[in-house]
Amino acid sequence: MVPAMADTSGPDSLPAPAFGPDSEEMLRCNRCELRYVPSKSTSSLRLTYCSFLCELGDLGFSIAGLEHMEPQPKAIEAPAVDLDAQAEETAEPAVVE
């Protein structure tokens, strides 16, 4: 006779934690909600995202890309010159009596 196992599917029971093949606890991705093993994640934020693509999609950039980013110098633009305004300035000033 096989002993009966306790029923753990009741409303008061806590769900059993999900474990991966290496007995490592599986986390849930913040973006896609899938379960994943953090040690197998390709994301720089392993405890948050299951893959590099979820990290990129959620943040709009990757942490690895942010670390290697170099600031680009801003191009200095010459101020726009209004030729009509220059012509008025060089005209003879009005004489007020």
Buried (B, 14 or more C-beta within 10 A) or exposed (E): EEEEEEEEEEEEEEEEEEEBEEEEEBBEBBBBEEBBBBEBBBBBBBEBBBBBBBBBEBBEEBBBEEEEEEEEEEEEEEEEEEEEEEEEEEEEEEEEE
